[in-house]
Amino acid sequence: MERPAWAPRSIDISVPSVSRMYDYYLGGSHNFEVDREAARRAMEFMPGLPKVMQANRAFMRRAVRYAAGQGISQFLDIGSGIPTFGNVHEVAQAARPGARVVYVDHDPVAVAHSQAVLEGCDDAGVVAADLRKPQEILRSPEVERLIDLNQPVALLLVAILHFVEDEDDPYGAVAELREALAPGSLLVLTHASYEGIPLPPERAGGAVDVYEGIRNPLIMRSREEIARFFEGYDMVEPGLVAMPHWRPDTAPEDEDPYAFSGFAGVGRTA
């Protein structure tokens, strides 16, 4: 398999990557055949997966604009993935000039492309780190350079927590991050769930099995389990809802049925 120039030498391009599969669902070009093959296998069970990802990105952009409208000018996006059109820094800086953004991901391709996209952008940076190690993120040079933790921050955990298994204590990691944030900070979160998927759970489970097979288990939590991530936050209206129902720009009834898979919400620290 020929390695394209944009692929870091350190990555194994024979193994599927969650972030590159996500890039493929969104119509991106920074993925390999092994990623496309895995994504297509998952789509055999859930053909609407690209619609789920599009709804996820649309929610993220609305939530970033909301945060900027609330006066927040700092954004910490953990599990940011491979840059695509409408990145957090583009949306945030359009809504609030001078907004500062730090992207965090543990995928070398996502980090390399974020660095390329951000070249010459002094108000944004990228950190190679893992959500499961919050202190490595919080103490990183880029976070220390760009984020003042004494002022409100919008913490984005968008489509990332469902890749953290319970044994790795995702609730503890989210709580540790919350404790580092100033009052008035926001948690912006989406999470996969069997609830809302327009398919029987056993069929949707086939797609989950694909992720299990590539050693990136997809943890489908219930609405109640997802709500636990917001402990210590006051929910912003309309609460924890299907993605198209969170402060929509267009009528939710016009959305594809798959867009209602999983949950989205925003919480504010007291």
Residue pairs with C-beta under 8 A, 6 or more apart in sequence:
1 13
1 14
1 32
1 33
3 9
3 13
6 30
6 109
6 112
6 113
6 116
7 13
7 32
7 109
8 108
8 109
8 112
10 108
11 17
11 108
11 109
13 32
13 34
14 34
15 34
15 214
16 34
16 35
16 37
16 38
16 214
16 216
17 31
17 35
17 107
17 109
18 107
18 163
18 211
18 214
18 216
19 81
19 82
19 105
19 107
19 109
19 110
20 30
20 31
20 32
20 35
20 82
20 107
20 109
21 31
21 35
21 36
21 38
21 39
21 42
22 53
22 81
22 82
22 159
23 29
23 30
23 31
23 35
23 81
23 82
23 84
24 31
24 35
24 36
24 39
25 39
25 49
25 50
25 52
25 53
26 50
26 53
26 54
26 57
26 84
27 50
28 82
28 84
30 82
30 109
30 113
31 39
38 210
38 214
39 49
41 210
42 49
42 206
42 207
42 210
42 211
43 49
43 50
43 207
44 206
45 199
45 203
45 204
45 205
45 206
45 207
45 210
46 52
46 197
46 199
46 203
46 204
46 206
46 207
46 258
48 198
48 256
48 257
48 258
48 259
48 261
49 207
49 258
51 256
51 258
51 259
52 258
52 259
52 261
52 262
53 159
54 259
55 243
55 244
55 255
55 256
55 258
55 259
55 260
55 261
56 158
56 159
56 190
56 243
56 262
56 264
57 84
57 86
58 243
58 244
58 249
59 158
59 190
59 243
59 244
59 246
59 264
60 88
60 156
60 158
60 188
60 190
61 86
61 91
62 246
62 247
62 248
62 249
63 154
63 156
63 186
63 188
63 246
63 264
63 266
64 75
64 88
64 91
64 92
64 95
64 154
64 156
64 188
65 91
65 95
66 236
66 247
66 266
67 75
67 92
67 154
67 186
67 188
67 266
68 91
68 92
68 95
68 96
68 99
69 95
70 186
71 152
72 96
72 152
72 153
72 154
72 184
72 185
72 186
73 92
73 96
73 98
73 99
73 100
74 99
74 100
74 101
74 146
74 147
74 148
74 151
74 152
74 153
74 154
75 88
75 89
75 92
75 99
75 100
75 101
75 102
75 153
75 154
75 156
76 101
76 102
76 104
76 137
76 143
76 147
76 153
76 154
76 155
76 156
77 88
77 101
77 102
77 103
77 104
77 156
77 158
78 104
78 105
78 131
78 137
78 155
78 156
78 157
78 160
78 177
79 104
79 105
79 131
79 157
79 158
79 159
79 160
79 163
80 88
80 103
80 104
80 105
80 110
80 114
80 126
80 156
81 105
81 107
81 110
81 159
82 107
82 109
82 110
82 113
82 114
83 110
83 113
83 114
83 117
87 117
88 101
88 103
88 156
89 99
89 101
89 103
89 118
89 121
89 123
89 124
92 99
92 101
93 99
93 101
93 123
98 123
99 123
100 123
100 124
100 146
100 147
101 123
101 124
101 125
101 146
102 124
102 125
102 126
102 127
102 140
102 142
102 143
102 146
102 147
103 114
103 118
103 124
103 125
103 126
103 127
104 126
104 127
104 128
104 129
104 131
104 137
105 111
105 114
105 126
105 128
105 129
106 128
106 129
106 130
108 128
111 126
111 127
111 128
114 126
115 126
118 124
118 125
118 126
123 146
124 146
125 142
125 145
125 146
126 142
127 137
127 140
127 142
127 143
129 136
129 137
129 140
130 136
131 137
131 157
131 160
131 161
131 164
131 170
131 173
132 164
132 168
132 169
132 170
132 173
134 173
134 176
134 177
134 180
135 176
137 143
137 177
138 149
138 177
138 180
147 153
149 180
149 181
149 182
150 182
151 182
152 181
152 182
152 183
152 184
152 185
152 186
153 181
153 182
153 185
153 186
154 185
154 186
154 188
155 177
155 178
155 181
155 185
155 186
155 187
155 188
156 188
156 189
157 174
157 187
157 188
157 189
157 190
157 229
158 188
158 189
158 190
159 190
159 191
159 192
161 170
161 174
161 189
161 191
161 219
161 226
161 229
162 191
162 192
162 218
162 219
162 220
162 221
162 262
163 216
163 217
163 218
163 219
164 170
164 173
164 219
165 217
165 219
166 219
170 229
171 228
171 229
171 231
174 187
174 229
175 231
175 232
178 185
178 187
178 232
178 233
178 269
181 269
182 269
183 269
183 270
184 268
184 269
185 268
185 269
186 236
186 266
186 267
186 268
186 269
187 229
187 230
187 233
187 266
187 267
187 268
187 269
188 266
189 226
189 229
189 230
189 264
189 265
189 266
189 267
190 243
190 262
190 263
190 264
191 221
191 226
191 229
191 262
191 263
191 264
192 218
192 219
192 220
192 221
192 261
192 262
193 220
193 221
193 222
193 223
193 226
193 261
193 262
193 263
194 201
194 204
194 205
194 220
194 222
195 222
195 223
195 262
195 263
196 242
196 260
196 261
196 262
196 263
197 204
197 258
197 261
197 262
198 257
198 258
198 260
198 261
204 220
207 218
208 218
208 220
211 217
211 218
212 218
223 240
223 263
226 240
226 263
226 265
227 240
227 265
230 240
230 265
230 267
232 269
233 267
233 268
233 269
234 267
234 268
234 269
234 270
235 265
235 266
235 267
235 268
236 265
236 266
236 267
236 268
238 245
238 246
238 247
239 265
240 263
240 264
240 265
241 263
241 264
241 265
242 252
242 259
242 260
242 261
242 262
242 263
242 264
243 259
243 260
243 262
243 263
243 264
244 252
244 255
244 259
244 260
245 252
245 260
246 264
246 265
246 266
